[in-house]
Amino acid sequence: MKSNFPLLSLIHISLYLLFILVSVECSIKPHQVPKTMQGRIFVTGNEPFTQLAIEVSPQEVYLISKDSPDYRALWKLQGKMVKLTYTPVGKTQSQILVKSYQLLKK
């Protein structure tokens, strides 16, 4: 009587690899297309928990992620009007990752 052990092991390994592949594919975030917005840069919060934000309108404010490449440069633009290219961060999308910025003259 022949043993099916090698065949069963191969099936288990294949199913396991398929499970890992599907798990990895599902965990990858979809590519987000950068968006743009214009507004005034300001600092929000109390020391030592301050963070940059952009005010698009009195009712529309977004926190700027500290992971943004130009975060330090934006810190120096407090009170200035800027145009940002960004992608939303998180589920609420009230925080943004700034990809680039342009100082507006007003």
Protein Blocks (a to p, Z undefined) as FASTA:
>chain_A
ZZfklmmmmmmmmmmmmmmmmmmmmmpccdddddddddddddedjdfkbccdddfbfklc
cdddfkbmklmmmmmmgoiacddddddedjkopaccdfbdcdddZZ
